[in-house]
Amino acid sequence: MTGFDRPTFDLVSTYVRLADEGGAVPVDVGHDFWTQIDNQFDLYHGRLVRAFLMTDSSTEWEMHPEGDELLFLLSGAIDMILQIGDREQVVELRPGAACIVPRGVWHRTNIRRASKGLFITPGKGTQHRPV
């Protein structure tokens, strides 16, 4: 499937894979997307882009061993909590602010106000663990 096959789509329910070779391909997201990502070899390279509606704080930590993640807050208010060594660093995001979560850093969100954000992330090897 190419972007021309789907001229419009909802970026909240669909990722876009930005391929290393320059392509952009919509990818439908189901409830088991992240638990099955290691079986989706076509997503191993490039970046995944998606808009997220966030109303509840994270119940899991997340980590991307294959690359940095870019977060851009469109509306609302969230705190990104990064685990740096044995301490937590809080990064306040308000509308229009962005942050980069470095490769290999465990992170989670604390939602201050219902929010919408844009995430650009490497998919391969993404890990989760309980808070």
Buried (B, 14 or more C-beta within 10 A) or exposed (E): EEEEEEEEEEBEEBBBBBBEEEEEBBBEBEEEBBEEBBEEEEBBBBBBBBBBEBEEBBEEBBBBEBBBBBBBBEBBBBBBBBBEEEEEEEBEBBBEBEBEBEEEBBBBBEBBEEBBBBBBBBBBBBBBEEE
